[in-house]
């Protein structure tokens, strides 16, 4: 089971919405390829909108840690801002402590690597 991390939090709700749609597309394409994927953004964004929940890592940390425990590996969708995201950096540190394999995903070509891709991110 893949935990698909991606940047989300932003002061502009339009950016958060765009990030939600972008990671939905990557998660869906990975599922089409036969992968079992859990994306905290795909799961949590609609709940946050409908219930008026916070969109910051501090609120979602407990949920995300529990799902990281359940998943067997962490994949990071390298969208613009992934390497500046507080949530993604925390998810990486937690996965490292749990000794989970970490992979980086080029969101355009779905290339998977053990090291971050150098190609421009979308």
SVG drawing of the C-alpha trace seen along z (x, -y; Angstrom):
<svg xmlns="http://www.w3.org/2000/svg" viewBox="-20 -33 39 37">
<polyline fill="none" stroke="black" stroke-width="0.4" points="0.0,0.0 1.4,-3.3 1.1,-6.5 1.2,-9.3 2.4,-12.5 2.0,-15.8 2.0,-19.5 -1.3,-21.0 -1.5,-23.8 -1.5,-27.3 -3.1,-30.6 -5.0,-30.7 -8.0,-28.2 -7.7,-28.0 -4.1,-26.7 -5.3,-24.1 -8.1,-23.1 -5.7,-22.8 -3.3,-20.7 -6.2,-18.4 -7.1,-17.9 -3.5,-17.3 -2.9,-14.6 -6.2,-13.0 -5.0,-12.6 -1.7,-11.1 -3.3,-8.7 -5.8,-7.6 -3.1,-7.0 -1.1,-4.9 -4.3,-2.9 -4.8,-2.3 -1.3,-0.8 -2.4,1.6 -0.9,-0.2 -2.9,-0.4 -2.7,-4.1 -3.8,-6.1 -3.5,-9.9 -4.1,-12.0 -5.0,-14.9 -7.5,-13.0 -9.1,-11.6 -9.0,-14.7 -9.6,-17.7 -13.3,-17.0 -13.9,-16.3 -12.1,-19.5 -14.3,-21.5 -17.6,-19.9 -16.9,-20.0 -14.9,-23.2 -11.9,-21.5 -8.4,-23.1 -6.1,-22.5 -2.8,-22.6 -0.5,-19.8 -0.9,-20.2 -4.5,-19.2 -4.0,-16.2 -0.8,-14.9 -2.4,-12.2 -4.4,-10.9 -1.5,-11.0 0.8,-9.1 -1.7,-6.4 -2.1,-5.9 1.7,-6.0 1.9,-3.1 -0.6,-1.2 1.1,-1.8 4.2,0.1 6.0,-2.7 6.0,-6.5 5.8,-8.0 6.2,-11.7 4.5,-13.4 7.0,-16.1 4.6,-18.9 5.8,-22.4 6.4,-23.2 6.9,-19.5 10.4,-20.3 9.1,-23.3 6.0,-21.6 5.9,-21.3 3.6,-18.3 5.7,-16.4 8.9,-17.0 7.3,-15.7 5.9,-12.7 9.4,-11.9 10.9,-12.1 8.2,-9.9 8.6,-7.3 12.3,-7.3 11.8,-6.6 9.4,-3.8 12.0,-2.5 9.6,-2.7 11.0,-2.8 10.7,-6.3 10.2,-7.0 9.8,-10.1 7.2,-10.4 7.5,-12.6 3.8,-13.6 3.9,-14.1 5.6,-10.8 5.0,-8.8 8.7,-8.0 9.5,-6.5 13.0,-7.0 14.7,-6.5 16.1,-10.1 14.3,-13.3 13.9,-13.9 15.7,-16.8 13.0,-17.5 10.8,-20.5 7.8,-19.9 4.3,-20.9"/>
</svg>
